[in-house]
Amino acid sequence: MKSWTQSRIDKWLDKRIPANKSYQMDVNNTFILPTRFGWAVTGLMTCLFILGTNYQNNVILMFCYFVFALLLLALFHSYTNFVQYNISFRPIDNCFANQHVQLSLQLSHKLNRSSLHSLSNIAIYSNHYPLYEYLENGSNTIAVCSLARGRHQLDRISIESIFPFGLFRCWSHLTVPGQFFVFPSPVPCRLKLRQQQSQGKTGHQTSVLVTSEDLQGIRDYRDSDPIHHVSWKHFAKGQGLLSKDFSERSAISGWLHFIDYFTENVEHSLGEITFQILELSNQDANFGFSIGNQQIMPGSGMQHQQRCLEAVALYRHKQALQSINQFDSAKTGDQ
């Protein structure tokens, strides 16, 4: 739970620095204050100035004026350097619970920046994640942390620079746009695929022959061959009607039910069902998926896999309790 103070700060930041895919650093989204070293120098110069004034020591006063001018110069160059940068965020890819979330961003700068500012560096960090790395010009990919299963959006991340002398710190708090899914870690297990959607026996799977796009050769035309399999190139050469012979493969089809994998360790069961979804998708199987009250009609391909994995990622404990009741009822009915 966020504190009242943190909630007010977040609302103020949302208003001052709205979420965006790209941020150009400027006066509206940049903050600047002395670093610890800068505060120490300022405090020391204040004490020396008071000492020099009391004792009318011109050497000490001249030294204080020199350091004060250096602080003003550092302040100017710290801000001028920081506002040269532009940061663009890329959509965050979905990942698994045993993987780190990968944050991709593009760091660029204005073309007319001075050669002095090209010596600077900029760092990215977060108060919410164990993260602190220096960025390079161009594309950057940063491993943030591993998150629990579900749908997430990263909290604000911050960038900072203490160029040129480490006396002042420029920083900004940026919102990473977009949401992403964290799927359960796949756990290898045996396939339990139902032939139908009903609550019948499991462990059965249906195989059908489907035509692939792998061309085996050319053969004589048959009346049952589809017209788009005819080799018109050979027909134009006067070689008669010939058909393209494509290879056939066995494709698995059926229904995948989470109740068949359900155990008291819900996350382990979700890992097993995730493994089966990935395996069936790799085999280009045509399968349906049922989890809790949600049913996804049979399909194949990456979009179907994504829908099934999202349903697994969003599965909640209340649905788990409901599955337990269904499982107990099914066992009672069999007895």
C-alpha positions in Angstrom: 0.0 0.0 0.0 1.3 3.4 -1.0 1.4 6.1 1.7 -0.7 9.2 1.4 2.4 11.3 0.7 3.6 9.0 -2.1 0.1 8.9 -3.6 0.1 12.7 -3.8 3.5 12.8 -5.3 2.5 10.3 -7.9 -0.6 12.3 -8.9 1.6 15.4 -9.1 4.1 13.6 -11.4 1.3 12.2 -13.6 0.1 15.8 -14.1 3.5 17.3 -14.6 5.1 14.5 -16.7 2.3 12.6 -18.5 2.9 9.1 -19.8 4.4 9.1 -23.3 6.4 6.8 -25.6 9.0 9.4 -26.1 10.4 12.1 -23.8 12.5 15.1 -24.7 14.2 16.5 -21.6 13.2 20.1 -21.0 12.4 22.5 -18.2 9.0 20.9 -17.6 10.3 17.4 -16.8 13.7 18.1 -15.4 14.7 18.5 -11.7 18.1 19.8 -10.5 19.6 20.0 -7.0 23.2 19.8 -5.6 24.6 16.4 -4.9 25.9 15.5 -1.5 29.3 16.7 -2.6 27.7 19.9 -3.9 25.9 20.6 -0.6 29.2 20.0 1.2 31.1 22.5 -1.0 28.3 25.0 -0.6 28.3 24.6 3.2 32.1 24.9 3.3 32.1 28.0 1.2 29.4 29.6 3.3 31.5 29.0 6.5 34.6 30.4 4.7 32.7 33.4 3.5 31.5 34.2 7.0 35.0 33.7 8.3 36.5 35.9 5.7 33.9 38.6 6.2 34.5 38.7 10.0 38.3 38.8 9.7 38.2 40.9 6.5 40.5 38.4 4.8 40.5 39.2 1.1 42.2 36.0 0.1 39.4 33.9 1.6 36.7 36.1 0.1 38.3 35.8 -3.4 38.5 32.1 -3.0 34.8 32.0 -2.0 33.8 34.1 -5.1 35.8 31.8 -7.3 34.1 28.7 -6.0 30.7 30.4 -6.2 31.3 31.2 -9.9 32.4 27.6 -10.4 29.1 26.4 -8.9 27.1 28.6 -11.2 29.0 27.3 -14.2 28.5 23.7 -13.1 24.7 24.4 -12.6 24.4 25.9 -16.1 26.3 23.0 -17.8 24.5 20.3 -15.8 21.1 21.6 -17.1 22.3 22.3 -20.6 23.7 18.8 -20.9 20.7 17.1 -19.5 18.1 18.7 -21.8 20.1 17.5 -24.9 18.7 13.9 -24.4 15.7 12.2 -25.8 14.4 8.9 -24.5 12.0 6.6 -26.5 10.6 3.5 -24.9 9.7 0.4 -26.9 6.9 -2.0 -26.0 7.9 -4.5 -23.4 7.8 -8.1 -24.5 5.9 -10.7 -22.6 8.0 -13.1 -20.5 7.9 -16.0 -18.1 8.0 -15.9 -14.3 11.6 -17.2 -14.2 12.8 -14.5 -16.6 13.7 -10.9 -16.1 11.6 -8.2 -17.7 13.5 -6.6 -20.5 13.2 -2.9 -20.8 14.2 -1.6 -24.3 14.7 2.1 -24.9 16.4 4.4 -27.4 18.7 7.2 -26.1 19.5 10.0 -28.5 20.6 13.6 -28.3 20.3 16.9 -30.2 22.5 17.2 -33.2 23.8 20.6 -32.3 25.2 19.7 -28.8 28.7 20.7 -28.0 31.7 18.4 -27.9 32.1 19.1 -24.2 28.6 17.6 -23.5 29.5 14.5 -25.5 31.8 13.4 -22.6 28.8 13.1 -20.3 26.9 10.0 -19.3 23.4 9.3 -18.1 22.2 6.6 -15.7 18.8 4.9 -15.3 17.6 3.7 -11.9 14.4 3.0 -10.0 13.2 3.3 -6.5 10.9 0.2 -7.0 13.4 -2.2 -8.6 17.1 -3.1 -7.9 18.2 -1.2 -11.0 21.1 1.2 -11.7 22.9 1.2 -15.1 24.6 3.7 -17.3 23.0 4.2 -20.8 24.7 4.3 -24.1 23.8 6.4 -27.1 21.5 4.3 -29.3 19.6 1.2 -28.4 19.7 -0.1 -24.8 18.2 -3.3 -23.3 18.0 -3.5 -19.5 17.0 -6.5 -17.4 14.8 -5.0 -14.7 13.7 -7.8 -12.5 11.6 -11.0 -12.4 7.9 -10.5 -11.6 5.0 -12.7 -10.5 2.5 -14.2 -13.0 -0.1 -11.7 -14.2 -0.5 -8.5 -16.1 1.9 -5.7 -15.2 2.9 -2.2 -15.9 6.3 -1.0 -14.8 6.4 1.8 -12.2 8.1 5.0 -12.9 11.8 4.8 -13.7 14.3 7.6 -13.3 17.3 8.9 -15.3 20.0 11.1 -13.8 23.3 12.8 -14.7 25.9 14.5 -12.5 27.9 16.0 -15.3 30.3 17.9 -15.3 31.9 18.0 -11.8 29.5 16.0 -9.7 28.3 19.1 -8.0 24.7 19.1 -9.3 22.3 16.2 -10.1 19.8 16.5 -12.9 17.1 13.9 -13.0 13.6 13.1 -14.3 10.9 10.5 -13.4 9.5 8.8 -16.5 6.5 6.5 -17.0 7.1 3.4 -19.1 3.9 3.1 -21.3 2.0 -0.1 -22.0 1.2 -3.3 -20.2 2.7 -6.7 -20.6 2.1 -10.3 -19.4 4.2 -12.5 -17.2 3.4 -16.2 -17.9 4.0 -19.1 -15.5 7.3 -20.9 -15.9 6.8 -24.0 -18.1 7.0 -27.3 -16.2 7.4 -30.4 -18.4 4.7 -33.0 -18.0 2.6 -35.6 -19.9 0.0 -34.5 -22.4 -3.6 -34.9 -21.3 -5.8 -33.9 -24.3 -9.5 -34.6 -24.6 -11.2 -35.6 -27.8 -14.2 -33.5 -26.9 -15.1 -30.5 -24.7 -17.0 -32.7 -22.3 -15.8 -33.9 -18.9 -15.0 -37.4 -20.2 -11.9 -39.4 -20.0 -8.6 -37.7 -20.5 -5.3 -38.8 -22.1 -6.8 -39.3 -25.6 -5.8 -37.2 -28.6 -7.1 -37.1 -32.2 -4.7 -37.1 -35.1 -5.8 -35.9 -38.6 -3.9 -35.7 -41.8 -3.3 -32.2 -43.1 -1.4 -31.0 -46.1 1.7 -29.1 -45.5 3.5 -26.7 -47.9 6.5 -29.0 -48.4 6.6 -30.0 -52.1 7.6 -33.6 -52.6 7.5 -33.7 -56.4 5.2 -33.9 -59.5 2.8 -36.8 -60.2 0.0 -37.6 -62.7 -3.2 -35.6 -62.2 -6.2 -37.3 -60.5 -9.8 -36.3 -60.6 -9.9 -35.8 -56.9 -6.9 -33.3 -56.9 -7.9 -29.7 -56.2 -7.4 -27.3 -59.1 -4.8 -25.2 -57.3 -2.5 -28.2 -57.1 -2.3 -28.4 -60.9 1.2 -27.6 -62.3 0.2 -25.1 -65.0 3.9 -24.6 -65.8 4.2 -28.2 -67.0 0.8 -27.9 -68.8 2.0 -24.9 -70.7 5.0 -26.9 -71.9 2.7 -29.5 -73.4 3.5 -32.2 -70.8 -0.2 -32.7 -69.9 -2.0 -32.3 -66.6 0.3 -32.9 -63.7 -0.3 -32.3 -60.0 2.0 -31.0 -57.3 2.5 -33.6 -54.6 2.7 -32.2 -51.1 3.7 -34.1 -48.0 1.1 -34.9 -45.4 1.7 -34.8 -41.7 -0.3 -35.8 -38.6 -1.7 -32.9 -36.6 -3.0 -33.3 -33.1 -6.4 -31.9 -32.2 -8.5 -31.9 -29.0 -9.3 -29.9 -25.9 -6.9 -28.9 -23.2 -8.5 -28.6 -19.7 -6.8 -27.1 -16.8 -8.9 -29.3 -14.4 -6.9 -32.3 -15.7 -3.7 -30.8 -14.4 -5.0 -29.2 -11.2 -3.3 -29.9 -7.9 -3.0 -28.2 -4.6 0.1 -26.4 -5.9 -1.7 -24.1 -8.3 1.4 -22.4 -9.7 3.0 -25.8 -10.5 -0.2 -26.8 -12.3 -0.3 -23.5 -14.2 3.3 -24.2 -15.2 2.4 -27.6 -16.6 -0.5 -26.2 -18.6 1.8 -23.5 -19.9 4.2 -26.2 -21.1 1.4 -28.0 -22.9 0.2 -24.9 -24.6 3.7 -24.2 -25.9 4.3 -27.8 -27.0 0.9 -28.0 -28.9 1.6 -24.6 -30.6 5.0 -25.8 -31.7 3.3 -28.9 -33.2 0.8 -26.6 -34.9 -2.0 -28.5 -33.2 -5.6 -27.4 -33.4 -6.8 -27.4 -29.8 -9.3 -25.7 -27.6 -8.5 -24.5 -24.0 -10.6 -24.4 -20.9 -9.6 -22.8 -17.6 -12.0 -21.8 -14.9 -15.1 -20.2 -16.5 -13.2 -19.2 -19.6 -13.2 -21.3 -22.7 -11.2 -20.6 -25.9 -12.4 -22.3 -29.0 -10.1 -24.6 -30.9 -7.5 -22.9 -33.0 -3.8 -22.8 -33.8 -1.0 -20.3 -34.5 0.7 -17.6 -32.5 -2.4 -15.6 -31.8 -4.2 -18.6 -30.4 -1.2 -19.4 -28.2 -1.1 -15.8 -27.0 -4.8 -15.9 -26.0 -4.3 -19.2 -24.1 -1.2 -17.9 -22.3 -2.9 -14.7 -21.3 -5.8 -16.7 -19.8 -3.3 -18.7 -17.8 -1.5 -15.5 -16.6 -4.7 -13.9 -15.4 -6.0 -17.0 -13.6 -6.8 -16.1 -10.0 -7.2 -17.9 -6.7 -11.0 -17.7 -6.7 -11.0 -19.6 -9.9 -8.7 -22.1 -8.3 -11.2 -22.7 -5.5 -13.9 -23.2 -8.1 -11.8 -25.7 -9.9 -11.2 -27.6 -6.6 -15.0 -27.9 -6.2 -15.4 -29.1 -9.8 -12.6 -31.6 -9.3 -14.2 -32.9 -6.1 -17.6 -33.1 -7.7 -16.2 -35.0 -10.6 -14.5 -37.5 -8.3 -17.7 -38.0 -6.3 -19.7 -38.6 -9.5 -17.3 -41.2 -10.7 -17.5 -43.1 -7.4 
